[in-house]
Amino acid sequence: MSLRQLFAPALLAMALMPMAFSAQAGHHKDHDGHGYDRAQMAERMQERRQDAYQRAELSEEQRAALDEAHAEHRDAMLSLREEHHARVAEILTEEEQQALRNAMHEIHAEAYDEKARSQRGHGKHRHGNHSEPAEETSTE
């Protein structure tokens, strides 16, 4: 098995984790930390990473290096997020920030509702039209 084959699943898992984290963040109560336990979420993510490492049969050295890379990435993202929040605070008042968050939540909900409707509509096409009688085939 080549190194590329060994690393591919772990690297894919590492690449997807920030997206998974941000996607899950939208399902929680608010930006003030109410509604979920960040430490508990971090623990679950660490468990998933370790599971991915085990499934990919990575060595302890590789696991440690990936954990360090993840920690550096997380710290950089947190720092960037703090900088962004500070910049937004320079531009918008607290009330305007709240209005913008509310508008974004509404848009997200509308997009989610539209996506759900679209998927339900596509379900009819995937399974065929069951109202038409099936053709009979003759063996004569």
C-alpha positions as CSV (number, residue, x, y, z in Angstrom):
1,M,0.0,0.0,0.0
2,S,1.5,3.4,-1.0
3,L,1.9,6.3,1.4
4,R,-0.7,8.2,-0.7
5,Q,-3.3,5.4,0.0
6,L,-2.4,5.5,3.7
7,F,-2.7,9.2,4.1
8,A,-5.7,9.9,1.8
9,P,-8.5,8.9,4.2
10,A,-6.9,10.8,7.1
11,L,-6.2,13.9,5.1
12,L,-9.8,13.8,3.7
13,A,-11.1,13.5,7.2
14,M,-9.0,16.4,8.4
15,A,-10.0,18.5,5.4
16,L,-13.7,17.9,6.1
17,M,-13.7,18.5,9.8
18,P,-13.7,22.3,9.6
19,M,-16.6,22.2,7.3
20,A,-18.4,19.7,9.5
21,F,-17.8,21.9,12.5
22,S,-19.1,25.0,10.8
23,A,-22.1,23.2,9.4
24,Q,-22.9,21.9,12.9
25,A,-22.4,25.3,14.4
26,G,-25.4,26.6,12.5
27,H,-27.7,24.1,14.2
28,H,-26.9,25.5,17.7
29,K,-28.8,28.1,19.6
30,D,-26.7,31.3,19.2
31,H,-23.3,32.9,19.1
32,D,-23.1,33.5,22.8
33,G,-22.4,29.8,23.5
34,H,-25.9,29.0,24.7
35,G,-27.3,25.7,23.7
36,Y,-24.2,23.4,23.4
37,D,-21.0,22.6,25.2
38,R,-17.9,23.5,23.2
39,A,-15.7,21.2,25.3
40,Q,-18.0,18.3,24.7
41,M,-18.0,19.0,20.9
42,A,-14.3,19.3,20.8
43,E,-14.0,15.9,22.6
44,R,-16.3,14.3,20.1
45,M,-14.3,15.7,17.2
46,Q,-11.1,14.4,18.8
47,E,-12.6,10.9,19.2
48,R,-13.6,11.0,15.5
49,R,-10.1,12.1,14.5
50,Q,-8.6,9.2,16.5
51,D,-11.1,6.8,14.9
52,A,-10.1,8.0,11.4
53,Y,-6.4,7.7,12.3
54,Q,-7.0,4.1,13.5
55,R,-9.0,3.1,10.4
56,A,-6.3,4.6,8.2
57,E,-3.7,2.6,10.2
58,L,-1.5,5.7,10.9
59,S,1.6,5.4,13.0
60,E,1.8,7.2,16.4
61,E,4.3,9.7,14.8
62,Q,1.8,10.5,12.0
63,R,-1.0,10.8,14.5
64,A,1.0,13.2,16.7
65,A,2.0,15.3,13.6
66,L,-1.6,15.5,12.4
67,D,-2.8,16.4,15.9
68,E,-0.3,19.2,16.0
69,A,-1.3,20.4,12.5
70,H,-4.9,20.4,13.6
71,A,-4.2,22.3,16.8
72,E,-2.3,24.9,14.8
73,H,-5.1,25.2,12.3
74,R,-7.7,25.5,15.1
75,D,-5.7,28.2,16.8
76,A,-5.2,30.1,13.6
77,M,-8.9,29.9,12.8
78,L,-9.9,31.1,16.3
79,S,-7.5,34.1,15.9
80,L,-8.9,34.9,12.5
81,R,-12.4,34.7,13.8
82,E,-11.6,37.1,16.7
83,E,-10.0,39.5,14.2
84,H,-13.1,39.3,12.0
85,H,-15.5,39.9,15.0
86,A,-13.4,42.9,16.0
87,R,-13.5,44.3,12.5
88,V,-17.3,43.8,12.3
89,A,-17.7,45.6,15.6
90,E,-15.9,48.6,14.2
91,I,-18.3,48.7,11.3
92,L,-21.7,47.8,12.9
93,T,-23.4,48.6,16.2
94,E,-24.5,45.6,18.4
95,E,-28.1,46.2,17.2
96,E,-27.0,46.1,13.6
97,Q,-24.9,43.0,14.1
98,Q,-28.0,41.3,15.7
99,A,-30.2,42.4,12.8
100,L,-27.6,41.0,10.3
101,R,-27.4,37.7,12.3
102,N,-31.3,37.5,12.2
103,A,-31.3,38.1,8.5
104,M,-28.7,35.5,7.9
105,H,-30.6,33.0,10.0
106,E,-33.8,33.7,8.0
107,I,-32.0,33.3,4.7
108,H,-30.4,30.0,5.9
109,A,-33.8,28.7,7.0
110,E,-35.4,29.7,3.6
111,A,-32.6,28.0,1.7
112,Y,-32.9,24.9,3.9
113,D,-36.6,24.8,3.4
114,E,-36.2,25.2,-0.4
115,K,-33.5,22.4,-0.5
116,A,-35.8,20.1,1.5
117,R,-38.7,20.8,-0.9
118,S,-36.4,20.2,-3.9
119,Q,-35.2,16.9,-2.5
120,R,-38.7,15.7,-1.8
121,G,-39.6,16.6,-5.4
122,H,-36.7,14.7,-6.8
123,G,-37.6,11.6,-4.8
124,K,-40.6,11.1,-7.1
125,H,-38.4,11.0,-10.1
126,R,-35.8,8.6,-8.7
127,H,-38.3,5.9,-8.0
128,G,-40.3,6.2,-11.2
129,N,-43.9,6.9,-11.7
130,H,-45.8,4.2,-9.8
131,S,-49.2,5.3,-11.2
132,E,-48.4,3.8,-14.7
133,P,-49.0,0.1,-15.1
134,A,-45.9,-2.0,-15.6
135,E,-45.4,-3.4,-19.1
136,E,-46.0,-7.1,-19.4
137,T,-43.5,-9.1,-21.3
138,S,-44.5,-12.1,-23.3
139,T,-42.4,-15.2,-23.4
140,E,-44.3,-16.6,-26.4
